[in-house]
Amino acid sequence: MSAMRSRRLGRELNELNKVVTQRQKALEDLQVAQRDLAAAEAAQNAAALSCANARITQAKISASSCEPFVSVKADDLKEWQIEICGSSGTLYEGELFNLRFRFDDNYPIESPEVVFVGKPPLHPHVYSNGHICLSILYDQWSPALTVQALCVSIASMLASAESRTAPPNDQAYVSKRIESPKKVQWTFHDDKC
């Protein structure tokens, strides 16, 4: 592994961990503010109610600015597990999904392999084996993209879904038992794969 690649992955991992920590702190702040709100309501204290409501609003804004990140696990710089959360106001709101990122020696010149692990979301661009049909993971990859940008793009893809449906060719694709989505010649046309 080249030193430059290791430094970049290390920086990206540090940035993701910061975002996850910020989200966790915001969610903890939200819980405290909600408890304070309940106490202010019980005491019928208008000033405390106003203060608690303001803190709840701020904590929600802070937490949403850190979406979709929930956790990052990286035992080394070759494979990461990232848990993301479905965005508020979408079909996947509050649902948790696990992504596996695998980095080969050509990263960042080539994209990492990114798949859903565990139970993937039922989505027109996500196959039941976890493979994701998203152009920036393949043909539209740029070395300027980061893991954080990929996660936000995947969360955005999920947020744009109008229905929970599998890709039309899901069964045929999965039956081919393709080990890596990077070995597939994807065809991207409009919003369909």
N, C-alpha and C positions, 0 to 999 in steps of 0.2 A: 504494500500500500504506500503510495507516495506521501511525502510529508505535507505537500500542499493539500492533497485530498483529505488527509487526516485532520489538518487544521480547519478546513472548511466544515467538515462533518462535526467536529468538536464545537465550532461556533454555532452551527445550526442547532445542535443538541442543547447547548446552553440557552439559546434564545427560546426554544420550545419549552424547556424546563421553567424559564422565567414566566412565560405566558401561563403555563399550568399553575404555577404558584400564585400568580396574580388572580387567576380565576378562583382558586381555592380560598384565598383570602377574601375576595369579594363575596363568595357564597357564605363564608363564616360571618362576615359583617352583616349580610342580609339576615341570617338567622338571629343574630343578636338584636338587630333593629326590629325584627318581627316580634321577638319576645318583649322588647321595650314597648312596642305598640300595644300589645295585649295588656301589659301592665298599665299603660296610660289610659287605655279604654276602660279598664276595670276601675281605675281611680277617677275617671272622668276629668282628666287633666288636659285641657285644650292645648297649652303650650307644649307639653310633653308629646301629645298626639302629633302636633305639627312637626316637631323635631324628628320624631320616629318616622313619620311618613317621608320626610326629606331624606333621611338616611337610607330608607328602603329604596327610594328612587335612585339614589346615587349608587347603592350596592348593585341594583339591577343593571344599571348602565355599565358599571365596571365589569360585571360578570358577562354581560352580552358582548362587550368589546373583546373579550378573550375567547368567545366562541370560535370554533367548535371544540377547543381542546379540553380534555378531561385529564388524561395522563399520558406519560411517555415512559417507555421501558426500553433501555438500550444496554445490553450487557457488553456489547462491543460496537464497533463502527461499521459492521457489515449488515446487521439486521436490527431493526427497531420495530417495536409494537407501539402504536399510537391509538389511544381511545378517543373518539370524537363523539359529540352529542348532536342530535338533530336540532336544527335551529328553531327558535320560537316562531309560532305562526305557520308551521309547515306540516306536511303529513307525518314527518318523522320527529316532531317536537318532543324533546326529552328522551328519545331513544338513544341508546349507546351502541356504538359500532366500533369494532377493532380493525385497524389497518396494519398490515405488515409491509414494511419497506425493506427491500434488499438492495444493497449497494454493491455493484461490482467494481472492478479496478478502473473502469472507464468513467465512473462518476466524477465530476459533473458533466463531462462531455456527453455522456449518454444518460438517459433517465434511470432512476431506480425502478425496480420492479415493485409495483404497489398492488396489493390485493386485499379484499376483505377476508378476515379469518373468523372462524366461528360462524354464526348465522348472519349472512349478508342481508342488507335491506332488499326488499322486493321493489325493484326499480327498473324502468325500461333500459337502463344502461349498465346494470349490474347483473352478471350471470350468477346462477345459483352455486357455482363453484368459487365465487368471490372475485372473478375477473371483472375489471372495470373497463368499459368502452368510453374513453375520454381522450380526446386528441392530444392534449398536452403531456400525456403519459407516453406517447409514441411519436407520431409524425411532427407534432407541433412543440416538442420539447425544446427548451432553451437552457443552456448552462446558467443563465441568470436566474432561473426559477429556483426556489428553495423548497424544502420539505414543508415549511409552514405555508407557503403559497399553494402547494399541491393539496394540502389538507383543506384550506379555505376553498379551493376550486371544487374539491369533492363534496364538501358541505353545500356549496352553492348548487352543484349538480343535483344533489338530493333535494334541496329546497325548491328547485324549479319543477319537481315532479307534480303532475296533476292527478296521477292515480298510482296505486301500488300494483304494478304489473311487471312481470318478467319480460325480458327481451323476446320478441316473437320467435326467434330461433334458439331459445335457451336449451331445450332438450337436445337438439342436434349438436349444438356447440359443446355442451358439457359431455355428451357421449363420446366425443373425440379424445377426451382425457388429455388435453393439452396441458403440459406441466407448467409452462410460464406464458403469461399473456404477451410477453415481449417476443415470443416466437410466432405470433399471429400476424398476418398481413391484414390489419383492420381497414375497413372501408367506412369513411365518415361522410354522411350525406344528410344535410339538414340536422334534425335532432335524433336521427336513427342510426343504429350501428348494424 
